[in-house]
Amino acid sequence: MGRGSTGPRRARWTPAAHAAFGAALAALAAPGCGSDADAQSAAGATARPTVVSGARLRARFVEAHGSRVHVGFFDTARNEDCTFARVGGVLRCIPSAVSVSFLGGQFEDAGCTVPVAQLPECAAGARYVAVEEPSVGECARRDPAFRPVLGRATAPFQGTPGSCTPSPIAAGASVVLALGDVVPWTAFVSAEEALVTKDGLTEKIAVATDGARQTVGWQVEAWQADCHFRSLEDGTLRCVPDEAETHPLGYTDASCTRAEYVTLPRGRCAKTDPRFVLEGARTRCARAVHAVEEWTPDTPAQLYADSGGSSCFLTSTPDAQSRRRIEDVTASLPALPRSAEGTSRLVPALVADGSGDALVPGFHDRDKGVDCSFARAADGTLRCLPAAPEAVIFATDGTCTGGGLVAGRLGSASCGATAGRFVRSRSAAACGVRWVAPPVVSAEAVTTRVFELEGAPRAVSDVGWVAPTGTCSRVTSVAAAVDATETNPAEFVKGTFTTE
């Protein structure tokens, strides 16, 4: 073990572990019901069910081309979809809920008795609002309170029952939702967490009181560290510890290739320092994962810093109390292929979801050569659309009545993304709200258009942007726009929801 080490420095990684991880990939995308030949072929004899329906919770899937991906459960007692999340310190199958920090003391009625939440239009389909309670101290947070949505309100009121007056709608809000009484957590099915370890990888499974089962996460067994799948700069897909953070690194060479120290900020919320840090790269991808060792009094002669990949320069030695030695443990983290083997058009894969570098269960479209995830396409049909970044689409004539199309203000593609020639554009503006349990597919009114890009970015002027409301807004210039052609939704595989 290294200096100041508190645990093993290398996870055990064997051919058997690689086979188990291949099974994990298939289980993630087509959990254990025996109907997906591609998934079963990839999993082999090590495959085992990781999703099981219970007496009350029935497993939900999206199916297409003989493959399917698990998307949660249907709670037959409450007549709603749900997925497992930890609330109140307990795993429960909770429905989708949009999160708000406070209600603002506004109400639906002139008696100021029925509270309301003001939200963007894209949250209009929410069935629940999770009201976050004020934090306790600097770091601790309380669980939100779930309130059901009773319906839309028109003109809100504010005050108290004895002094209730009309209130204006907040800036940026376009929908006012009336809310019911708080739903107790005990109304939702609870589960215990079971751990199943094989060759260095631990699967975390929610085992519900009604018998339902679902994989809810993974751990690197040697570290007992929760992890998520993500691509690294070298092209490998590894289970990277969730707690890995980004902090300034100190290099011992003038080329910034040997990272041996990290500087941690003081006054952190956490009572302990992080056990892992990420090393950045010139690309969006992380280059390496380092384990943080315990404090050591040794003082390096000199240290260099990397300025985002553009240069390596001599830097001052950080304060000894905030400096920690680090050790590269990237190679010890389990690796697996990004997609399973198969002959059908869609094969199970781990894909980008647009919210970060963590990969989620999805598919690889072998005909298109891109990863895809299900969303409601422009024709209103559920389809496996390229897992591509969001973009704003502009009309080159400035009046939105003719001319060509260009894509601008492109979002960042996730590390290792395979849909580089495509972008998505939704019919409603980005929600800008946080979901405690996100919906599987956005509200039916929100559709996604897919555009194929061609050519190099260029500056364009006097273009038009069609807002979600249908109005055309003139835009003076767009700095980096790319020619875009809308694809026919029928090109992408159609999916259907099924419930066991």
N, C-alpha and C positions, 0 to 999 in steps of 0.2 A: 504493500500500500504506500501511497505517496506521503509527502510531508503533511502532517496535520490531518490525515485522512480519517474519516469517520465511518467508512464503509467500503465495500468492494469497489475496485476501480474498473472492472471489466465484467460485463454481463456475458453469460455463457451463451454462445450462438453456434448451433450445430446444424447439420443437414436436416435432422428431424425437426428442429425449430423452424427452419425455413419452410418445410412442408406444412407444419402447423399454421404458420402465418399465411401460406397460400389458402389454407382452409378458412382462416379468419376472414380473408378478403372475400371469398365466396359467400361466407355466412353473413357478412355485412350487407352485401348487395342482394342476396337471394336466400334469406334465412330458412333453413332446414325443413322444407316441406316436401322435398323430393320431386317437384314438378319441373325443375329447371335442370336440363341435362348438362348445359354448359357449366353451371355452378358446381354440379355434382362431379363433373369430370375434373375441374380444377381442384376441388376439395379432396377427392379421393377418399380413402378409408378413414381419414382423420376428421371428416366433416361430422358435425353434430348439431342438433337444433339449438338455435340461440333465440328464436322467437316462437312462443307457444301461446295460443289463445287460452283464456281462462273461462270460468263459469260466467263471469260478468263482462270481462274485457275480451273483445274479439279482435284479432290481428287484422290490420288494414294494409293493403299493398297497392302499388301501381304496377300493372302488368302490360307487357308489350313484347311481341316477337318471341314468346316463349320464356322470357325472363321477367323477373319481378323484383321490386325493391320494397322493403318494409317502410311504412310511413307513419306508424303509430298504431293506436287501438281505437275501437269504438266502444264507449261505455254504454252498455245496454240499459243500465239503470237510470242514467242521466240523459240518454239520447244525444250524445255528443262525442266528437273525436277527442282523444287525449294522448299525451306522451309522458314518459317518466321524467321527472325532475325532482331535485331535492328542495323541499320547502319545509320550514319549521323543523329542520334537522332530520326530516324523514323523506324517503323516496315515495312520491305519489304520482299517479297518472293524472296530470292536470291538463285542462283545455288551453288552447291558444288565448293569450291575454296581452293586450297592449299596455305598456307600463307608463305611468305618469308619476311625477315627483310629488305633486299635491293637487288638490281639487280647486283651490283658490277661493273657497267659500261661496261658490255660486250654486244656484238651484234652478230646477225646472219650473216650480210653481210659485205663485205670489205669496204663499205662506212660508217659503224658504224651508221646506221639509224634505224635498227630493233632490239630492245632489246631482250635479252634471259634470262632465269632463269635456273640455274643448280640444279637438284634435284635428289633424289634417284630413282631407277627404279620403285619403287612401286607407285610413283606419275605420272607415264607416262600417265595414263588415264585421268588426270585432264583436264577439259575444260577451267578453269580459274585459274589464279594465282593472289592472293591478295597481293599486295606489301604494306607492312606496312611503313607508313611515320615515320620520326624521331619523338621521343617524344618531348613534349614541357615542359621544366622544369623537375623536379624530378619525378612527379607522373602522369601528364596528358598524355594521349595518343590520337593520331589522328586515324581516321578511315582509313582502308587500301584503296588502289586504285585497282579496279578490271580490269584486262587485260585479254582478251581472248587468248587462246593458238592457234596459227596459224599452228603449226606442229613441228616436230623434226628438230633440227639444227645439223650440224655435227661438224665442227671446228669453235669455236667462235672467235670473234675479239674484240679488245678493243681499246679505244682511242676516237678520235673525227673524224667527216667527213673529216677534213683536214689532219689528222694523224692517220690512222687506221691500226693496225697491228694484226697478229694472236695472239691468247691467249690460254694458256693451259687450259684444263678442270680441275676444282677444285677437290682436294682430297675428296673422299667420294661421289662425284656426278657420276651418271651413265647415266643420260638422260639430254639433253639440249633442252629446249623448246623455240621456237620463239614466241614472244608476240605481240599482236596488240595494238591499241590505247585504252586508258582508257575508260571504259563504264560508263556513268553517272548513278548515283543512280536512277534517274528518269526513267530509262529504265525498272525498275522492279516495279511490282505492290506494292503499298503502302497500309497500313492498320492503323486504329485507334485501340487503346486498350480499350476494354469494360470490366468492372468488375461486376461479378455476385456473390453475397454473400448469403450463406445459412448456418445458424447454425454454425457460426464461421469459415467457410472455404470460401475463395474468389477464384473464378476461373477467370483467366486472358485470355480473348479471343481476338484474332486478327480478326477484321472485315474489310475485304479488300474493296477497292473501287469498285471492280467488284461483290461484294456480297459474296465472299468466306469467310469462318469462320474456325478458328482453335484455339484450346486451346494451349496457349503458356506458361502457368505457373500457379502457385498457390500461395496464400498468407494465412498466419495465420491472420485472421481478427482482433483479439484482439491487435496484435502487428503491424499490417500493414507491415508485414515482408514477403518478398518473401521466399518461402520454396521449398524444394525438398524431395522426399521420400527416406528414408534410414532405414536400420535395425540397432537396438541398441543392446547392450549386453544382455538385458533381453528378447530378441527375438521379441519385438514389432517392428512394422513398423510405423514410424511417419514422419510427414512433418516437417523437421528440417530447421530452417532459413538458407538461403544461406550465410548470413554474419557471421555465427558462426565460430570462429577461435580457434586455439589451442595456449594457452599461459600457463606459469607456474602458477600452483594453490597452494594456501596455505591452509593447513588443520589444524584444531584446536584440533585434537586428534592424539595420537601416532600410530593409526592404519590406518591413512589416509583414513577415511571413511566420514568425514565431511568437504567438501570443502566449505570455506566461503570467500576466497579472491582470487584475480587474480592479477598478476603483468604484467602490460602492458609496452611494450618497448617505449622508447622515440624516438623522431625524425621520427614518423610515417608519411607516405604519407597522410593518411586520415586526414581531418580536425577534425574529431570527433572519439572518441574511439568506438570500436565495442560494439554492444548492447548485443551480446551473445558470450559465449565461450563453447567449448566442453571439457568434462572431459574424459580423456583416460581410458583405461582398460588394463588388462593383455592380453586380446585378441586383435584382429584387430579392434573389434567393439568399438564404443564410449559408455561410461557408462552412461553419463548424459549430458543434455544441461542446461546451467546456464545463467540467465539474469544478465547483468552487471549494477550495480547501479551507481549513480553519486558519485563523489569523496566525501569521508568522512574523517574527521581528526582523527577518533578513531584509537587507536594503540593496536593491540592484544598483549597479554603478551608473547606468543610464537607461532610459526608456524612450521608445519612439511611439508616436501615435499616428493612426491612419485617418486622414481627413476624407472619409467617405469614399475611399478608393482612388482619389485624384492625386494624392501625394502622401509621403511618409516623412515625418519630421520629428526632430528631437524635442522632447517635452520635459517639463519639470517633473521630478519624482513626486508622486502623490503622498499625502500624509500617511504615515505608517498605520494609523488606526483605521483608515478606510481602504487600505490596500490588502488584497488577498491573492494568493497564488491560485492558478487555474491549471487544469489538465484536460487536454483534448480527449473526449470520450466518444466522438462521433462514430468511430468504427465499431464500438461496442453496442450501439443501439440497433435493435432488430430492423432489418430491411426486407422489402417484399416488392414484387412487381406491381405496377400501378393498375393493371387490368388482368382479369382471368383469361384463360384460353377458352376458345369457343368457335363455333362455325356459324352461328346465327348472326344477324346484323348487329344486334345489341348484345354486348357482353358485360358482365358486372365489372365495375371499376370504382376507384376512388377519385372524385372530381372536385374542382374548385367550386365554391358556392358564392363567390363574389364578396364575402364579408371578411376575408383574411386569407392566410396561407394554410390554415387547417383544411384538410380534404374530407369530404363526406361521401357516403355511399351514392353511387349513381351508375352511369353506363358509359361505355365507349362505343360510338357509332362507327362500325368498321367500314361502311360504305362511304361515309363523309370523312373518316380519318380524324374525328374530333371527339372529345369527351362531351357528354350531354347530361342534362338534368331536366326533369319535367316541369313545365310551366304552361299556362294557357296561352296558346299562340294567337296570332292576329285573326285567324278564322274562328276563334272561340273554342277550339279543340285542345284538349290536353295532349302535348307533344314533347318529345325529348329534344329540346333545343340546345344548341352549342353552349357549353359552359364558358361564356364570353363576358368581357367587361361591359358595363353600361356606357352609352355614348349619347350625345345630343345630336339629332339629325336636323340639318339645315337645307333649305331650298336655295339654289344658287341665284334665282331671279329676284329674290328679296320680297316677292309678293305671295309666295307659296302657291302660285297657280301654274307654274311650269318650270322649265329648266331642269337641271340635274340635281342630284342630292350629294351632300358631303356630310361626313361624320366628324364632329369636333368634340372638344372637352372630354376626351376618352378617359374612362376610369383605368386604374392600374390592373394589369393582368396578374393573376396569382403566379407564384413560382411554379414553373413546369407546366403552365397551361398549354393545351393543345389546340385551342380555338383562336389562334392569333389573327386569322383572316376574317373573323366574324366579330360583330358587336351586337349588343341587345339594346332595344329602346322600348320602354314601357309606355302604355297609353295614359298612365297617371304619373304624376311627379313622384320622385323618391319620397318614401314615407317620412323619414326623419324621426321616427319613433322607435323605441326599443320594445321588443316582444319578449315577455318572460318565457313563454313557450311559443315559438313562431309557427304560423300556419304552414301546412305542407305546400299549398298552392295559394297564391294571392286571391283576393275576392274575385268572383267571376267577372265583375265589371272591368277588372284590370287585365289587359292582354299585353303580350310581348311580341314586338316585331324584331326580326333578325335581318341584319344587313351584312353583305359581303364587301370587304374593302379591297381596293385596287389602287396601286400607285403609291407614291411617296407623299408625306405630309407637305402641305403648302399653305401659304396665307391666302385667305379669300376675303373679299369685302362686299358690303351691301347684300347680305343674305337674309333670308327669312326663316324664322323659327315658328313652327306650329305648336302652340301650347296645348296641354291636355284638354283645355276647354274648347279647343277648335279655332281660337283666334290666331292671327298671324302677327308676329312681332318682328319689326325690322331690326337687324343687328348690323352695326357698322362694319365690324371685321371679326374674323376668327383666325387666330395665329397659326394653328397647326390643324388643318382639315384634310381629310382623306376622302377620295371619291368613293361613294357607297351605292350599292344596288340592293334593293329589297329582295329577299328570297321568297319563294313561294312556300307557304307553311306546309303544303302537302309533301314537300321534299323530306320532311322530318317524321320520324316514327310516331304514330298515334298510340296513346296509352289509355288505360281505363282503370278506375278504382275498383277494387274488389274487397269484400269483407268475408272472413272465414265464418 
